[in-house]
Amino acid sequence: MVDIIHRIGIKSPTTQVYNALTSLEGLGQWWTDEVQGEEQVGGKIEFTFRAETGQLRGKMVMEVQELNAQKDVRWRCLDGPAEWIGTDITFQLSPQDNQTILLFGHRNWREAVEFTSHCSMKWATFLLSLREYVETGKGKPSPYDLKIDNWN
């Protein structure tokens, strides 16, 4: 199994970071602006990604598996790209030195392929969008995200 992992510091209390990770409104401000579903444990959240022209790029459905207030969030991918199905996405939060440290994982990929590399870089840009949203009130969710290659 292969994991994508990242670490980022966000100059904001853990409550604000946690809210951006667990509310539909918050998720729509940093990952993709088209989000719907149920935010509680056992709920399913659908994330739709489009080009700025409106063309559908992809959809993912995540099941919320764990919510530990201000500490942990875990999703399981139920639908989306074949490589994502069955993977887990984790967010671990801890306050350190007047910021929130976020340890991110996109875990349990079956194998490392070129798409894994693309997703790792995209996750990095979206985590920067999360930081920007929490710190300034404005992130860069899809379709306004940083484009990194010919796959987006």
LORO-979282 format. One line per 4 residues: number of its first residue (from 1); their letters; for each residue x, y, z of C-alpha. Coordinates in steps of 0.02 Angstrom, whole numbers, plus 50000, padded with zeros to 5 digits. Layout:
! LORO-979282
NUM	A	X/Y/Z ~ ... .
//
This chain:
! LORO-979282
1	MVDI	50000/50000/50000 ~ 50054/50177/49961 ~ 50014/50336/50058 ~ 50017/50519/50009 .
5	IHRI	50063/50622/50162 ~ 50086/50809/50191 ~ 50114/50924/50341 ~ 50062/51106/50346 .
9	GIKS	50051/51241/50479 ~ 49898/51354/50484 ~ 49901/51512/50589 ~ 49729/51488/50662 .
13	PTTQ	49648/51395/50807 ~ 49610/51210/50782 ~ 49422/51247/50794 ~ 49428/51351/50634 .
17	VYNA	49531/51222/50540 ~ 49417/51082/50600 ~ 49262/51178/50543 ~ 49339/51202/50369 .
21	LTSL	49364/51013/50359 ~ 49195/50959/50426 ~ 49063/51079/50359 ~ 48997/51080/50181 .
25	EGLG	49018/51268/50178 ~ 49199/51256/50234 ~ 49243/51116/50112 ~ 49170/51219/49971 .
29	QWWT	49288/51361/50011 ~ 49452/51267/49987 ~ 49431/51100/49893 ~ 49289/51116/49766 .
33	DEVQ	49147/51239/49762 ~ 49021/51102/49721 ~ 48991/51000/49880 ~ 48835/50915/49946 .
37	GEEQ	48792/50781/50070 ~ 48787/50739/50254 ~ 48924/50801/50370 ~ 48902/50677/50514 .
41	VGGK	48988/50509/50544 ~ 48912/50384/50423 ~ 48859/50522/50305 ~ 48912/50531/50124 .
45	IEFT	48983/50689/50045 ~ 48990/50712/49856 ~ 49126/50823/49783 ~ 49105/50878/49601 .
49	FRAE	49250/50950/49503 ~ 49223/51054/49346 ~ 49331/51154/49228 ~ 49302/51342/49230 .
53	TGQL	49199/51314/49071 ~ 49080/51203/49171 ~ 49140/51040/49093 ~ 49132/50896/49217 .
57	RGKM	49307/50839/49270 ~ 49260/50713/49402 ~ 49160/50667/49557 ~ 49208/50585/49719 .
61	VMEV	49096/50518/49856 ~ 49169/50507/50031 ~ 49095/50422/50182 ~ 49131/50515/50344 .
65	QELN	49207/50382/50456 ~ 49278/50480/50601 ~ 49254/50651/50679 ~ 49350/50687/50839 .
69	AQKD	49318/50869/50877 ~ 49469/50977/50839 ~ 49583/50824/50821 ~ 49542/50699/50683 .
73	VRWR	49438/50683/50526 ~ 49435/50524/50419 ~ 49344/50487/50257 ~ 49334/50329/50151 .
77	CLDG	49320/50352/49963 ~ 49168/50257/49899 ~ 49163/50323/49721 ~ 49277/50420/49606 .
81	PAEW	49433/50377/49508 ~ 49468/50190/49515 ~ 49632/50220/49607 ~ 49541/50315/49745 .
85	IGTD	49403/50190/49784 ~ 49436/50109/49953 ~ 49569/50235/50002 ~ 49561/50336/50164 .
89	ITFQ	49586/50522/50183 ~ 49643/50579/50355 ~ 49667/50748/50436 ~ 49752/50755/50607 .
93	LSPQ	49758/50923/50697 ~ 49868/50981/50840 ~ 49902/51154/50911 ~ 50088/51196/50910 .
97	DNQT	50177/51362/50930 ~ 50025/51474/50898 ~ 49967/51377/50745 ~ 49876/51220/50699 .
101	ILLF	49983/51083/50625 ~ 49886/50978/50501 ~ 49951/50804/50459 ~ 49863/50749/50301 .
105	GHRN	49857/50574/50228 ~ 49779/50498/50074 ~ 49809/50318/50125 ~ 49801/50141/50059 .
109	WREA	49828/50166/49873 ~ 49851/49994/49795 ~ 50009/50050/49702 ~ 50111/50203/49659 .
113	VEFT	50066/50257/49483 ~ 50082/50421/49387 ~ 49909/50473/49449 ~ 49972/50456/49629 .
117	SHCS	50104/50588/49590 ~ 49976/50703/49513 ~ 49859/50683/49663 ~ 50000/50714/49787 .
121	MKWA	50040/50880/49705 ~ 49856/50927/49691 ~ 49828/50887/49875 ~ 49975/51002/49916 .
125	TFLL	49894/51145/49819 ~ 49725/51114/49901 ~ 49804/51111/50074 ~ 49880/51281/50034 .
129	SLRE	49704/51335/49982 ~ 49639/51272/50150 ~ 49771/51374/50241 ~ 49730/51528/50138 .
133	YVET	49544/51506/50172 ~ 49563/51484/50359 ~ 49690/51625/50378 ~ 49612/51753/50259 .
137	GKGK	49434/51698/50226 ~ 49464/51659/50041 ~ 49533/51497/49971 ~ 49556/51432/49794 .
141	PSPY	49434/51288/49774 ~ 49408/51200/49608 ~ 49378/51264/49475 ~ 49483/51414/49530 .
145	DLKI	49627/51308/49598 ~ 49808/51312/49545 ~ 49828/51209/49386 ~ 49983/51099/49391 .
149	DNWN	49982/50996/49231 ~ 49882/50940/49080 ~ 49766/50831/49186 ~ 49676/50981/49257 .
//
